[in-house]
Amino acid sequence: MISSPKSTDRRVRFSQHFLSDANVLKKIESAMPEMEGMRVAEVGPGKGALTEIIEGKHPQKLILIEKDPKLAESLKERFPQAEIINADALDCDINADVFVSSVPYSITREIILLLCRSNRIGRAYLIIQREVAEKIEKELPLPISVFAGTYFSSRILFDIKRNSFIPPPKVLSSFVMMERTKMFEEGEENYWKFLTLVLSSKKRLAGAYGEKYAEKRIYSLTKKELMEIYADKHLHSH
């Protein structure tokens, strides 16, 4: 089907790339366990390809958060048992045990930050840019790697080719599973800001962050050491 210019403009505006590859959808279905008794939230369900898989896992509650008003209306007809929220996910307080999303590439970082700060969410399944997936799977000296790794253990389950989407994105994607390993605690509201400031330098730590790690290069610090420095500076000092 050839989209009209108007529909193409809508996809660009909402960063929509619809997963259409039946083989990839089958792999996703196999990777997801049953979800009986769980509240599941899907962000950006679009035309409902992933939603059908989630519904087949028998969640206790299915919440669909869709920013595009026309798609939200269509989802109400296809999934009448689901709670449909026509809103920007970044403006929502998501109350769910499991989080699923084919994440718009433009807000990938913001979605990961949201996940880490939402303690109710214990597991997430994301379709994200391959480059970002590699960063959060490995303990790299990058803010997003350390922040995600502090609260979740992440694993790339498989990669997804560009032509598996309509329209095809410009980058490769990965299907990622994230499992919570730590709760986001009171006082950690500024941890992301701390990481972006500290990890922007490749020099040794300034004396302002204490003497214990003053002789270590920033890129050699582990996520545990960085959290300890943050706690000493921002928590224990108050």
C-alpha positions in Angstrom: 0.0 0.0 0.0 1.4 3.4 -1.0 0.8 6.0 1.7 -0.4 9.5 0.9 1.9 12.5 1.7 -0.4 13.3 4.6 -0.1 9.8 6.2 3.7 9.9 5.6 3.9 13.2 7.4 2.0 11.7 10.4 4.5 8.9 10.7 7.4 11.3 10.7 5.7 13.5 13.3 5.1 10.6 15.6 8.4 8.7 14.8 6.4 5.7 13.7 8.1 2.6 12.2 5.6 -0.3 12.2 7.0 -3.8 12.7 5.5 -6.0 10.0 7.9 -9.0 9.7 5.9 -12.1 10.6 9.1 -14.1 11.4 10.3 -11.4 13.8 6.9 -11.2 15.5 7.0 -15.0 16.0 10.4 -14.7 17.6 9.1 -12.0 20.0 6.1 -14.2 20.9 8.5 -17.1 21.7 10.7 -14.8 23.8 7.9 -13.5 26.0 6.6 -15.7 28.8 3.0 -15.9 30.0 1.9 -12.8 31.9 -1.1 -14.0 33.9 -1.8 -11.9 37.0 0.4 -9.0 35.7 -0.3 -5.5 34.6 1.3 -4.9 31.3 1.8 -1.5 29.7 2.7 -1.0 26.0 3.9 2.3 24.9 3.4 3.3 21.2 1.3 0.2 20.2 0.7 1.7 16.8 -1.3 -0.7 14.7 -1.3 -3.4 17.4 1.2 -6.0 16.1 2.9 -6.4 19.5 -0.4 -5.8 21.3 -1.8 -9.0 19.8 1.2 -11.0 21.2 0.8 -9.4 24.6 -2.9 -10.1 24.7 -2.1 -13.7 23.9 0.0 -13.9 27.1 -3.1 -13.3 29.2 -2.2 -10.3 31.3 -4.5 -9.4 34.1 -4.6 -5.8 32.8 -3.4 -4.4 29.5 -2.7 -0.7 29.2 -2.0 0.9 25.8 -0.4 4.3 25.7 -0.6 5.8 22.2 0.2 9.4 21.3 -1.4 9.4 17.9 -5.1 10.1 18.4 -6.2 8.2 15.2 -4.3 5.1 16.1 -5.7 5.3 19.7 -9.2 5.3 18.3 -8.4 2.3 16.1 -6.9 0.4 19.1 -10.1 0.9 21.1 -12.0 -1.0 18.5 -9.5 -3.8 18.2 -8.7 -4.3 21.9 -11.9 -3.4 23.8 -10.7 -5.0 27.0 -7.6 -2.9 27.2 -7.3 0.5 28.8 -6.4 3.0 26.1 -4.6 6.2 27.0 -4.2 8.8 24.3 -1.2 10.7 25.7 2.6 11.1 25.6 4.1 8.2 27.7 6.7 10.6 29.1 3.8 12.5 30.7 2.3 9.4 32.3 2.7 7.7 35.6 2.9 4.2 34.4 1.6 1.6 36.9 2.5 -1.8 35.4 4.6 -4.8 36.2 5.8 -5.3 32.6 6.7 -2.6 30.1 6.7 -3.3 26.3 7.5 -0.8 23.6 8.8 -0.5 20.1 10.4 2.8 21.2 10.5 5.8 19.0 14.2 6.4 18.4 13.9 10.1 19.2 12.9 9.4 22.8 14.8 6.2 23.6 17.0 7.8 26.3 13.9 9.3 27.9 12.0 6.0 27.9 15.0 4.2 29.6 15.2 6.9 32.3 11.5 6.6 32.8 11.8 2.8 33.2 14.6 3.1 35.8 12.6 5.6 37.9 9.4 3.6 37.8 9.8 1.1 40.6 6.6 -0.9 39.9 8.1 -2.0 36.5 10.1 -5.1 37.1 10.7 -6.2 33.5 10.7 -4.5 30.1 10.8 -5.7 26.5 12.0 -3.0 24.1 12.7 -2.7 20.4 15.4 0.0 20.3 18.3 1.1 18.1 21.1 -1.5 18.1 23.7 1.0 19.1 21.8 2.0 22.2 21.0 -1.7 23.0 24.8 -2.4 23.0 25.4 0.5 25.3 22.9 -0.6 28.0 23.9 -4.3 27.7 27.6 -3.5 28.4 29.1 -1.6 31.3 30.6 1.2 29.3 31.7 4.6 30.8 28.7 6.3 29.4 25.8 7.9 31.3 23.1 5.9 29.7 25.0 2.6 30.2 25.8 3.3 33.9 22.3 4.6 34.7 20.5 1.7 33.1 22.9 -0.8 34.5 22.4 0.5 38.0 18.7 -0.4 38.0 18.4 -3.1 35.3 20.2 -6.1 33.9 19.8 -5.9 30.1 20.3 -8.5 27.4 19.9 -8.3 23.6 17.8 -11.2 22.6 18.1 -10.7 18.8 18.6 -8.1 16.2 16.0 -6.8 13.8 16.7 -5.7 10.2 15.6 -2.4 8.8 13.3 -3.9 6.2 11.3 -5.6 9.0 9.5 -2.2 9.5 7.2 0.0 7.5 8.7 2.5 6.7 12.2 1.1 7.2 14.2 3.1 9.8 17.8 4.3 9.0 19.3 2.1 11.7 19.4 -1.5 12.9 17.3 -2.4 15.8 17.5 -5.0 18.7 14.9 -6.7 20.8 16.0 -6.3 24.4 14.9 -7.7 27.7 15.5 -5.7 30.9 15.1 -7.1 34.4 15.1 -4.8 37.5 18.0 -5.4 39.9 17.7 -2.3 42.1 14.9 0.1 43.1 15.1 3.8 42.4 15.5 5.2 45.9 14.7 8.5 47.5 17.6 10.9 47.0 18.7 9.5 43.6 16.7 12.1 41.6 19.9 13.9 40.6 21.9 10.7 39.8 21.4 11.1 36.0 22.6 14.7 36.1 25.6 13.6 38.2 26.6 10.9 35.7 26.3 13.3 32.7 28.6 15.8 34.5 31.2 13.3 35.8 31.4 11.0 32.7 31.8 13.9 30.3 35.4 14.1 31.4 38.1 11.5 30.8 40.3 13.0 33.5 40.8 12.0 37.1 38.1 12.8 39.6 38.2 16.3 41.0 38.9 16.5 44.8 35.3 17.7 45.2 34.1 14.1 44.9 36.3 12.9 47.7 39.8 11.4 47.9 39.0 7.7 47.9 38.8 7.5 44.0 40.8 10.6 43.3 43.6 8.8 41.5 41.4 6.6 39.4 40.5 7.5 35.8 36.8 8.1 35.4 36.4 5.6 32.7 37.7 2.8 35.0 35.1 3.4 37.7 32.4 0.7 38.1 28.7 1.5 38.4 29.0 0.6 42.1 31.8 3.0 42.7 30.0 5.8 40.8 26.9 5.3 43.0 29.1 5.3 46.1 30.7 8.6 45.0 27.2 10.1 44.3 25.9 8.9 47.7 28.9 10.4 49.6 28.5 13.7 47.8 24.7 14.1 47.4 23.2 11.9 50.1 25.4 11.5 53.1 26.4 15.1 53.1 22.7 16.2 53.8 
